[in-house]
Amino acid sequence: MTSSFRVEPKHWTLIAALIIAAYACYLLIEPYIGAIVLAFIVSLLFFPLHKRIEDRIGQRPNTASVISCVLITFIIIIPLTVVAGAIIEQGVSFFTRSYEWLNNGGAKQLLNNPQIQSSLHFLNQWLPFDLIDPQETVKKLAAWMSSFSGQMLEFSSKVLGDVTDFFITFMLMLFVLFFLLRDHDSIIHTLRHVIPLSRSQEDQLLDEVEKVAKSAVLGSFLTALAQGAAGGLAMWAVGLPALFWGTMMAFASFIPVVGTALIWLPTVLYLVATGDWQWAIALLIWSVVVVGSIDNLLRPFLMQGNSGMNTLLIFFSLLGGLHLFGLMGLIYGPIIFSITLVLFRMYEIEFERFLDRQDNA
């Protein structure tokens, strides 16, 4: 004889209290949610290697988790420190040369170019706003560059603060990661026990979260690295600091719609203004065909291959995620969309008879 479970009033009271308590706990950890989610993503990506370490050293989960966290620290921190130092060096060198070029009359010489003069004349005739005065433009540029040292000092202090925040977040992420790796099996077992779904539905839901979390990292960050590398190569070819501008293009790739054009388009215009037409055309073609294709082909391929979402859903999940959550929205957005799709498929299966009856009514 089978008995069916009946929800009584005391159960609703318990569920309501549990929801309130869970929300209160969320408010407590909300400032650190980014580090927790990062730890969760890194644990998914690193768990196969961690499992091999654990099997190699025997049943010592604490030691295995410590080794994994140390490895991750060396994999992330050392390359990041070297690259950041090179980026800062190239950036400071570029802006120093730009300041010297301006003081030596480079801007005046550029604006006296006949092609620039004819372009300004055309713009002044047709643009609806105030006339562009070359001499006034040079003065404003000189005034801005004269305050550049102060701006760089302020920027340096901000970068120092951001670096400090990054290390604090990274240490917190490592702390959470240690427990996620060590207690992986018990955490999964607990989740399966408390989620009121069948085992197949739990498997489907957890597998989808794991796949989409991995694909979001691959789709967004690997695409940014690929675009940064391709853009940096192009900047090196035209004689600009490759690592600095390549990194800027990698960051710009996270910006929806505009993307890397925020970096390469002004560079093309600069090359046109200085008379380097061949390099300008080459950079334009490379940026549109190669750098643009990476974003249009690689990102949807990496994300769609694991998550099963079409390109339109991927686009809005990334766009909405960035709008609501910032950079972490590149992970949150696809996860929210994919969970919704999985729940919708579960709904279709559970209510299949009802839905078929409605269709035939």
Disulfide bonds with the S-S distance in Angstrom:
none
